[in-house]
């Protein structure tokens, strides 16, 4: 708790409100201010040599993410957002043969079905497994994977409910059928221990501006043994084997950097380095234990007040958020925000405490929520 208290002091936003919205946008640490100052100093005294420092810092950040994921250096690539990277993964495959299906669920973030529907023009066939009462039936999902499946594209945790998917089980089914699996882990990395080896995934994607306390960028992990077989079509000069010769590329980079594109936007990654350093300093076991304590308190207080919780109660199936659905929940969410109790609405009132929050903040938030919900029902 001493460590969590010390780290909490690094987040100025927490002094201005009760901030329980890290599932939407995480608080940024005060170290970001110094990064912004250095960036302006760099821009106001520009020299081309700065690019070497920036690219080195971006690679160091990518390798820091790899370490957080239990992956080797060189296995993570960065870009502007998850959508861009998932689309680039999609361009690695031929959908004209029998193995042309992309299996997903109806609980994915809107990026996923929209993107894969676009690949239908190249022959991809989208198979959407329906959820049951807001939960993905993992057995039904596994049953939908067969010898016609090219890729399984699913979320580790639902952005709508916080429910965790048994990714390792889905990965076993995918690999048994000769398919690959890509996992959207935006709602878990930084809040839940993610080990790509334990999950046995081929691709894992996420981003910096939620639980990693950074800015808006995306990252992609690629299984190293798979890398040499991937030839992305939507790519750019940094994906080449020797990009800094500035000659036409003759071969892809030997590691995950072949999934990069053209000239990057360094600032969001630079702004995200202090947050990743703090997450790594605290450690995922501590973060997960504190997250479970906070979400359990939210569930207990909601039960006391008779507010329906749609997030799984079993810790093994719960990510970092608690979602409640009740009449007037959207308006209650807006009123809470106007009072300085920051949450979000995604088809239900969504609360995302992080390692910098306290149980007393959770209780204060729930006091306000219960009062607003009762007023709304009166």
Helices and strands as residue ranges (DSSP letters): H 2-8, G 12-15, E 18-19, H 31-44, H 50-68, E 76-79, H 82-90, E 101-105, H 110-118, G 119-122, E 125-129, H 138-143, E 149-155, H 167-176, E 180-184, H 196-199, E 203-207, E 218-222, H 224-227, G 237-239, G 243-245, G 256-259, H 266-282, H 284-305, G 315-317, E 322-324, H 329-338, E 341-342, E 344-345, E 349-351, H 359-377
